[in-house]
Amino acid sequence: MQIFLFFALIIAVLAVFFALQNSDPVQVKFAVWEFSSSLAFVLLLALTAGALISFFFSLPSNIKARWTIRQQRKKLSENETSLADLRAKLEESEKKALALQSPPEEPGSETVEKVVQDLAIKNK
């Protein structure tokens, strides 16, 4: 932020030097409009008019971009809330599934099918 202020101060000093060196009076004519002023003031006025015109022409696109960003943030918030709800439901479902599973078999306890398979292999 201080660097920005430093550069703004340098530009202001340069503008003052420019105005002091270009203080010659000039006459400006545009259609039926006519006035006389210093060259520095006329250039500053033209610069300001150009900046205002560009600002007003870019204003609709800036407003549209801000509206789009606001809508996207709202949608993102809704999606994050939905995601949190779905994660909670998933955790609850996983807990229910674990509770419904049979308890793990103890070592040494074999099922009937395993014993039959072992006997069949030994008899071959």
C-alpha positions in Angstrom: 0.0 0.0 0.0 2.8 2.4 0.8 4.4 1.7 -2.6 1.1 2.7 -4.3 1.1 6.0 -2.3 4.7 6.6 -3.2 4.0 6.2 -7.0 0.9 8.4 -6.6 3.0 11.1 -5.0 5.6 10.9 -7.9 2.8 11.2 -10.5 1.3 14.2 -8.6 4.7 15.9 -8.6 5.2 15.2 -12.3 1.7 16.6 -13.0 2.6 19.8 -11.1 5.9 20.2 -13.2 3.9 19.6 -16.4 1.3 22.2 -15.4 4.0 24.8 -14.6 5.8 24.2 -17.9 2.6 24.2 -20.0 0.8 27.2 -18.7 0.4 28.9 -22.2 -3.1 29.9 -23.0 -4.9 27.9 -25.7 -8.2 28.3 -27.4 -10.4 25.2 -27.7 -13.2 25.0 -30.3 -15.7 22.2 -30.6 -18.8 22.6 -32.8 -20.5 25.7 -31.4 -18.6 25.5 -28.1 -15.4 27.6 -27.5 -13.2 28.5 -24.5 -9.7 29.6 -23.6 -7.6 28.2 -20.8 -4.1 27.0 -20.1 -2.7 24.0 -22.0 -2.2 22.0 -18.8 -5.9 22.5 -17.8 -7.2 21.6 -21.2 -5.1 18.4 -21.2 -6.2 17.5 -17.7 -9.8 18.1 -18.7 -9.5 15.9 -21.7 -7.8 13.1 -19.6 -10.6 13.4 -17.0 -13.3 13.2 -19.7 -11.7 10.2 -21.2 -11.5 8.4 -17.9 -15.2 9.2 -17.1 -16.3 8.0 -20.5 -14.4 4.7 -20.2 -15.7 4.2 -16.7 -19.3 4.7 -17.8 -18.9 2.3 -20.8 -17.3 -0.4 -18.6 -19.9 0.0 -15.8 -22.5 -2.4 -17.2 -20.0 -5.2 -17.6 -18.7 -4.6 -14.1 -22.2 -4.7 -12.6 -22.9 -8.0 -14.5 -19.6 -9.5 -13.3 -20.4 -8.6 -9.7 -23.9 -10.0 -10.0 -22.5 -13.3 -11.5 -19.9 -13.5 -8.7 -22.7 -13.0 -6.1 -24.8 -15.7 -7.6 -21.9 -18.1 -7.8 -21.0 -17.5 -4.2 -24.6 -18.2 -3.2 -24.7 -21.4 -5.2 -21.3 -22.4 -3.7 -22.7 -21.9 -0.2 -25.7 -24.0 -1.0 -23.6 -26.8 -2.5 -21.3 -26.7 0.6 -24.3 -27.1 2.9 -25.7 -29.9 0.7 -22.3 -31.6 0.8 -22.1 -31.4 4.6 -25.6 -32.9 4.9 -24.6 -35.8 2.5 -21.4 -36.5 4.4 -23.4 -36.7 7.6 -25.9 -39.1 6.0 -23.0 -41.2 4.6 -21.3 -41.5 8.1 -24.7 -42.5 9.6 -25.2 -45.1 6.9 -21.7 -46.5 7.4 -22.3 -46.8 11.1 -25.6 -48.6 10.5 -23.9 -50.9 8.0 -21.1 -51.8 10.5 -23.7 -52.5 13.2 -25.6 -54.9 10.9 -22.5 -56.9 9.9 -21.9 -60.1 11.7 -19.2 -60.0 14.4 -15.8 -61.1 13.1 -15.0 -64.8 13.4 -12.7 -65.9 16.2 -9.5 -67.6 15.3 -9.9 -71.3 15.4 -13.6 -71.3 14.6 -14.2 -72.6 11.2 -17.3 -72.7 9.1 -18.8 -76.0 8.0 -18.0 -75.2 4.4 -14.3 -74.6 5.1 -14.0 -78.0 6.9 -15.7 -79.8 4.0 -13.4 -78.2 1.5 -10.3 -79.1 3.6 -11.5 -82.7 3.8 -12.1 -82.9 0.1 -8.6 -81.6 -0.6 -7.0 -84.1 1.7 -9.0 -87.1 0.2 -7.7 -86.4 -3.3 
